[in-house]
Amino acid sequence: MKQDSYARRHQGRVGWSQQPCVAPSVSGGGHRVSSGRMFLWTGSKGAQGSGGERRTIYQKVREYDVLDKRKTVTALKAGEDRAILLGLSMILFSVMMYFVLGITMVRSYSDSVWTEESSCSVLNSTIVAEINCTYSCGSECWKSSKYPCLQVFVSLNTSGKVVRLSHNEEAQDTNPKCFYVPKCRKDYNAMHTVIMNISERLKTQQQVLCYTDPGEQQDSALLTRIYGRVAVFHSLFWPTCTLIGGTIIIAMVKLTQYLSIMCEQVGRIKR
């Protein structure tokens, strides 16, 4: 009896000791399952977070690219506008210069009758008179003076005709009887010295190049021409260069815009 009771107690203890051992195993298994679920949930959350960060970085880079492109396009547009404005200003300036030169140089050149070049022989070079003139001595102040009138006669080698020689168109218009009209000064001796030097130089040069009227309407010849072909060419050269430069600038800007549009269209087609 004692042995049976002892055996029952021993089994009870064993059963009681085994029950707690089973519970931890179940609870341990449950803990492993829950930890596995937690690991999977945490891993998926980390993957979603890294993808969002990548999207954010890509969007930022994309925004920076768009901003850079906009800034570049804005800068290019401003530069193109300035270039076109420069070209238009150059064209307008050249047109104004053509207008001014057309009513001064070109008109005087076309109205001039001394167009034929010929060789002249100096016959006589003498001072024949003293011409009165006035010079400025200040604000609303004018005083009188005199200058010597030098007359020069030449013979045309082509026809043998004797004509009076003038220095240029201005001298012919101011006083056709005098070869050279100096600027009126207070010092008469200075003007007389200048005229005498011119006379001596003409006497030493027996043959000079002169310009005559082919229609023989004028009985005079010119030593030099103010509004000659060379003067007209030099006066029209720089306005022409300005006009060509402005046109080239505008054409280059328009060509650049056309090529950029073509490149953009080609890029869209490839995409």
Secondary structure in CASP SS format (residue, H / E / C, confidence):
PFRMAT SS
TARGET T0000
AUTHOR 0000-0000-0000
METHOD secondary structure of the structure
MODEL  1
M C 1.00
K H 1.00
Q H 1.00
D H 1.00
S H 1.00
Y H 1.00
A H 1.00
R H 1.00
R H 1.00
H H 1.00
Q H 1.00
G H 1.00
R H 1.00
V H 1.00
G H 1.00
W H 1.00
S H 1.00
Q H 1.00
Q H 1.00
P H 1.00
C H 1.00
V H 1.00
A H 1.00
P H 1.00
S H 1.00
V H 1.00
S H 1.00
G H 1.00
G H 1.00
G H 1.00
H H 1.00
R H 1.00
V H 1.00
S H 1.00
S H 1.00
G H 1.00
R H 1.00
M H 1.00
F H 1.00
L H 1.00
W H 1.00
T H 1.00
G H 1.00
S H 1.00
K H 1.00
G H 1.00
A H 1.00
Q H 1.00
G H 1.00
S H 1.00
G H 1.00
G H 1.00
E H 1.00
R H 1.00
R H 1.00
T H 1.00
I H 1.00
Y H 1.00
Q H 1.00
K H 1.00
V H 1.00
R H 1.00
E H 1.00
Y H 1.00
D H 1.00
V H 1.00
L H 1.00
D H 1.00
K H 1.00
R H 1.00
K H 1.00
T H 1.00
V H 1.00
T H 1.00
A H 1.00
L H 1.00
K H 1.00
A H 1.00
G H 1.00
E H 1.00
D H 1.00
R H 1.00
A H 1.00
I H 1.00
L H 1.00
L H 1.00
G H 1.00
L H 1.00
S H 1.00
M H 1.00
I H 1.00
L H 1.00
F H 1.00
S H 1.00
V H 1.00
M H 1.00
M H 1.00
Y H 1.00
F H 1.00
V H 1.00
L H 1.00
G H 1.00
I H 1.00
T H 1.00
M H 1.00
V H 1.00
R H 1.00
S H 1.00
Y H 1.00
S H 1.00
D H 1.00
S C 1.00
V C 1.00
W C 1.00
T C 1.00
E E 1.00
E E 1.00
S E 1.00
S E 1.00
C E 1.00
S E 1.00
V E 1.00
L E 1.00
N E 1.00
S E 1.00
T E 1.00
I E 1.00
V E 1.00
A E 1.00
E E 1.00
I E 1.00
N E 1.00
C E 1.00
T E 1.00
Y E 1.00
S E 1.00
C E 1.00
G E 1.00
S C 1.00
E C 1.00
C E 1.00
W E 1.00
K E 1.00
S E 1.00
S E 1.00
K E 1.00
Y E 1.00
P E 1.00
C E 1.00
L E 1.00
Q E 1.00
V E 1.00
F E 1.00
V E 1.00
S E 1.00
L E 1.00
N C 1.00
T C 1.00
S C 1.00
G C 1.00
K C 1.00
V E 1.00
V E 1.00
R E 1.00
L E 1.00
S E 1.00
H C 1.00
N C 1.00
E H 1.00
E H 1.00
A H 1.00
Q H 1.00
D H 1.00
T H 1.00
N C 1.00
P C 1.00
K C 1.00
C C 1.00
F C 1.00
Y C 1.00
V C 1.00
P C 1.00
K C 1.00
C C 1.00
R C 1.00
K C 1.00
D C 1.00
Y H 1.00
N H 1.00
A H 1.00
M H 1.00
H H 1.00
T H 1.00
V H 1.00
I H 1.00
M H 1.00
N H 1.00
I H 1.00
S H 1.00
E H 1.00
R H 1.00
L H 1.00
K H 1.00
T H 1.00
Q C 1.00
Q C 1.00
Q E 1.00
V E 1.00
L E 1.00
C E 1.00
Y E 1.00
T E 1.00
D C 1.00
P C 1.00
G C 1.00
E C 1.00
Q C 1.00
Q C 1.00
D C 1.00
S E 1.00
A E 1.00
L E 1.00
L C 1.00
T C 1.00
R C 1.00
I C 1.00
Y C 1.00
G C 1.00
R H 1.00
V H 1.00
A H 1.00
V H 1.00
F H 1.00
H H 1.00
S H 1.00
L H 1.00
F H 1.00
W H 1.00
P H 1.00
T H 1.00
C H 1.00
T H 1.00
L H 1.00
I H 1.00
G H 1.00
G H 1.00
T H 1.00
I H 1.00
I H 1.00
I H 1.00
A H 1.00
M H 1.00
V H 1.00
K H 1.00
L H 1.00
T H 1.00
Q H 1.00
Y H 1.00
L H 1.00
S H 1.00
I H 1.00
M H 1.00
C H 1.00
E H 1.00
Q H 1.00
V H 1.00
G H 1.00
R H 1.00
I H 1.00
K H 1.00
R C 1.00
END
